[in-house]
Structure formats: C-alpha cells, structure tokens
Amino acid sequence: MQSVATLNQKMINERSRALNNAAQRLVVRLFGCWQHELTRPFTRSGQTYRVCVKCGLSRDFNLSTWETHGASYTQRPSSLLEN
C-alpha cells in the first residue's frame, strides 16, 4: 500500500503540471507562438499562411518575399471561412 506522503507528492506533481500547462497556454495567447516548427505555406481564398506543428497557431506568409510575418492567431481570418 502506498504511503500518504507518496500520494500527496503525486497530487502535488499533477497540480504543478496542470498549472505549468495553463501558464504556457496563457503565454502563447498573450505573446503568440515562438516555436519555429511551421508547416509549408498554404494559400486559400488569396490568403497565405503557415501553421505551427506544436501549438496550432497560424501566421501569415508573404509569397513574394517568402517570409512569415505578423502576429500568431488561433482562427483563420473570416475571408477564409467564407468558402
């Protein structure tokens, strides 16, 4: 049978892991994605963007300069949702 101290330590570890995940999600929402594992560029309805493989945030992509730019966003712009 597990001791009370072992069970308490497991609960503390689970809570700290949950808080850490919540803090990471908050930072991503506030500051955008800082990860650099992006998909290839996708173009739809004249809008070109790339998506982060790890967190799913999108960033705009300029086809003429081949550079990713702008802030990260969670939903595609409304022009993409019309089709």
ChimeraX attribute file (.defattr): number of C-alpha atoms within 10 A of each C-alpha:
attribute: neighborCount
match mode: 1-to-1
recipient: residues
	/A:1	3
	/A:2	6
	/A:3	7
	/A:4	9
	/A:5	9
	/A:6	10
	/A:7	11
	/A:8	11
	/A:9	11
	/A:10	12
	/A:11	12
	/A:12	12
	/A:13	12
	/A:14	12
	/A:15	12
	/A:16	12
	/A:17	12
	/A:18	12
	/A:19	12
	/A:20	12
	/A:21	12
	/A:22	12
	/A:23	12
	/A:24	12
	/A:25	14
	/A:26	12
	/A:27	13
	/A:28	17
	/A:29	14
	/A:30	10
	/A:31	10
	/A:32	18
	/A:33	20
	/A:34	11
	/A:35	12
	/A:36	10
	/A:37	12
	/A:38	18
	/A:39	13
	/A:40	10
	/A:41	17
	/A:42	13
	/A:43	13
	/A:44	11
	/A:45	10
	/A:46	8
	/A:47	15
	/A:48	16
	/A:49	20
	/A:50	21
	/A:51	22
	/A:52	18
	/A:53	13
	/A:54	11
	/A:55	15
	/A:56	16
	/A:57	21
	/A:58	24
	/A:59	22
	/A:60	21
	/A:61	21
	/A:62	14
	/A:63	13
	/A:64	6
	/A:65	7
	/A:66	9
	/A:67	11
	/A:68	17
	/A:69	12
	/A:70	12
	/A:71	12
	/A:72	21
	/A:73	17
	/A:74	13
	/A:75	11
	/A:76	14
	/A:77	11
	/A:78	8
	/A:79	11
	/A:80	14
	/A:81	10
	/A:82	7
	/A:83	7
